Amino acid sequence: MKHTFVAGIMIFFCLILSTGHAPADGQADTPVTIGTGDVTGVFYQAGGAVSRIVNRKRQQYGIRCVVESTDGSVYNINAVLAGTLDFGFAQSDRQHQATYGGADWQEAGPQGDLRAMFSLYSEACTLCVAEDAGIRTIMDLKGKRVNLGNPGSGHRQNSIDALTAAGMDYKKDLIALEDKASEAPRLLQAGKIDAFFYTVGHPTGAILSAIAGERKVRIIPMNDVAKKLVKEYPYYVRTLIPIKYYRSAVNTEDIHTFGVRATLITSARVSDRITYAIVKEVFENFGHFQSLHVAFKALEKEKMLENPSASAQFHPGAIRYYKEVGLMK
Ligand code: GLU
């Protein structure tokens, strides 16, 4: 009798394991890590949105997405390539540079294992300045304390490109700081910096907190710089920041600048099963996904597959889904 009971229990556990489904307590779920950015940015929100949607099907797929706040695009690409993250958000310019061995990947060369999933909203290079610092154009940054962004972020290179296009040498013509975007609003309000750059989707917590303080803040248009940069680089586009999101800023009109797209990347090492599940759940629950952040509202499925947002090859698991639904031939 006792033996029959023990055998029964063993058969029960074997059956659970052989179904491939996660047990109810979720212990056997495969954790899938997604690198984002600062908690005050939009990458973090996007990571949360993807996870929320995919994790509803935890039982079916046996995967559980986990979002990590990171240094940003460059960090995410390198971590995904090194296998310490499964997925990461990255600016489309950074995806392009990693794919072809430019900028931060000049020494390492083209990163052939990088794979694209899809792209999302547009990220605008945003230059916030303290009104009392007397800055009206990017040229006025000369001699000022300017946060360009932390190493590992995507926006740091955009700040450098903007300054270079404006004819400035960021190493000589100003006091360049390397703080995280989440620190910049506090530093600006405390009078420790005069300005900061941040390439980000809008609206975003970082800019909202920068303009919410006592020190008045202006967002500087970069029209001329944008015109130059789109001619020079294939991945920059002209874009604008709607002022309606930032009513407490000194500006009253939309701000013309340049930008890139936010994209989700992975590596060839990640399984088709996982990439297929993520793409499928986001695309099949599109309305819900769009409702999770204002920046996602204007998304269109077809545009999420466009170049140059995806300069890396698409992951085969993503391709499988896109072909199934006719988004790809
Ligand atoms: N674009 C920034 C970066 O690549 C991050 C923006 C965000 O966190 O939303 O580092």
Boltz pocket constraint, residues with backbone or C-beta under 6 A from the ligand:
constraints:
  - pocket:
      binder: B
      contacts: [[A, 36], [A, 37], [A, 38], [A, 40], [A, 41], [A, 42], [A, 43], [A, 44], [A, 71], [A, 72], [A, 73], [A, 74], [A, 89], [A, 90], [A, 91], [A, 123], [A, 152], [A, 153], [A, 154], [A, 155], [A, 199], [A, 200], [A, 201]]
      max_distance: 6.0
